[in-house]
């Protein structure tokens, strides 16, 4: 029988801890909004939108850009700047890319971003923010809510598969496109 330093027995814990078939891992909370069937990153999409934003220096100007590709061939790219943080640039890139998709009547696409905040928001958080009238968990207004509200409206008519691609690494399925949009967005 297992005992701790005080000599007390562990009882049923011994069976649980020594069970080779038991998998103990992080708890994954269920999404508050039912998600569509999970897609794999390898499933081909006709349209892919690469987005990026950045900010350098203390001038409160964020740069953003996106590249829209159809079957790996570039169709359109755009970049500009906006007031605010790097996050503001990232969210603006997503919004502007989705606006271009709407103009082209694109209904289904994969969105690639190296920004975890944007990826998580598009995958889960945006639905929660909408339910909570864009108020965050701590009762504060969600940052960039004006942009997120427009994104929420646009995505109602689109099927988006969102992929978070790690930044500045040459690994993963989409690193080349992510690297390309990163260099494009940072051109001044």
Secondary structure, DSSP 8 states (H G I E B T S, - for coil): --B-TT--B-THHHHHHT-TT----------SS-------TTS--SEEEEEEEE--SSS-EEEEEEEEEETTEEEEEEEEEEES-HHHHHHHHHHHHHHHHHHTT--EEEEEES-HHHHHIIIIIHHHHHHTTTB-TTS-B-TTHHHHHHHHHHHTT-EEEEEE--TT-S-STTHHHHHHHHHHHH--
